[in-house]
Amino acid sequence: MSTRPKLSVALFGILAIAAVAYGVWYELLGGVKPAAAAAQSAASQAAVKIPVTSFVVKKADFPVRAYGLGVVSPFKTVTVKSRVDGQIIKVFFKQGQMVKEGDPLLEIDQRPFTAALEQAVAKKAQDEANLRNDRLNLERFQKLAKQQFETQQNLDTQQALVDQMTAQVKGDQAAIDNAQTNLGYTSIKAPISGRTGFRLVDPGNIVHAADTTGIVTIAQLQPIAVQFTEPEEQLQAIDKAFDAGEVPVEALTSDGTRTLSQGRLVVMDNSVNQATGTISLKARFDNKDNALWPGLSVTTRMLIDTRKDVIVVPQDGVQHGPSGLFAYVIGDNGKVSARPIKVSQSGDANAVVSEGLNVGDRIVVGGQSRLFDGALVEEADAAASIAPTTNASAEVSQAKSGTTGGTTSGTKTGSAD
């Protein structure tokens, strides 16, 4: 039996189904040919206004900032120790209390040191009495020697005795001064102003001058320091700004969303860490409100330069394409066009455009997802001004090969000078 009739019937069925589908599709288009339908659809899409947010390009001053990671450290830290041996009688401070320089902290039993002082005073009085007697004898020997009733040897011996007692009295005075100093050490006072930590001894404990643990630690909080790092690529710019004058530094929360305190750069390390490729820096903060605390991790934002009178636009207006950076520019007819641009620097949610835009151009900074060349747009309220943000994730960067890149810095901790 031949299979050719069956194939003919199947082929005929497929052609019939295709014809029906074409007829339905043709009716849905209203009888318009496919090419004409596509053109009509494009024209209809172009006629729809796409809502966008625009920004008028202008010139402004652009602050060049360097961001880093740092750790707060006391500007001074002192471990209070006893300089004499004795029993603690009184404690005048509470743990975690703010103290001022010279405030009494604790008192050691003074009785042994008072007795030592009185003994030294008595010894001096005894030697002074002996010295007065020796001087009187020296005067008698001198008179007798003039009358040839006393030998020169006895006169010299008496003179040496007077000199010996004079030196003895001076030694007694030194012993008195030492006893008074030791007595003063029994009253321990705060060497600096700051906040006390945990107390390591209690009343009744015996302390020794040789103890290594100390009594309490005082950390200076006002002022306070932040030690942070910056990449070595920023070294020249930071050094130039430091030599020119005061370099402002802001301390932000670790996520960079809130400013904690404002200070200034005070120390640059004398070498670059070759292992990390960073340089350590230290900033000083007055910290009047105690917003900074020793050991707190912070993000630092340092102003190292200000570019004057340059074209600055929001970074939301800078788009990335296959050929590089571009911006959607709104024409007078309300249509947008993609214009290639070059960005020289970016940071704080703003960018400096070196090529591609002119003052007065209107660019799209919001709603670009639906845009294409020739799209008709409806503008929302334009941004009134360029406002710096506190987003510490944006870093000083240089535009290279049509793209922008940021630099990151590491963290290095250390004691404050």
Buried (B, 14 or more C-beta within 10 A) or exposed (E): EEEEEEEEEEEEEEEEEEEEEEEEEEEEEEEEEEEEBEEEEEEEBEEEEBEBBBBBBEEBEBBBBBBBBBBBBBBBBBBBBBBBBBEBBEBBBEEEBBBEEEBBBBBBBBEBBBEBBEEBBEBBEEBBEBBEEBBEBBEEBEEBBEEEEBEEEEBEEBBEBBEEBBEBBEBBBEBBEEBBEBBBBBBBBBBBBBBBBEBBBEEEEEBEEEBEEBBBBBBBBBBBBBBBBBBBBBBEBBEEBBEEEEBBBBBBBEEBEEBBBEBBBBBBBEEBBEEBEBBBBBBBBEBEEEBBBBEBEBBBBBBBBEBEEBBBBBBBBBBEEEEBBBBBBBEEEEBBBBEEBBBBBBBBBBBBBBEBBEEEBBBBBBBBEEBEEBBBBEBEEEBEEBEBEBBBEBBBBEBEEBEBEEBEBBBBBEEBE
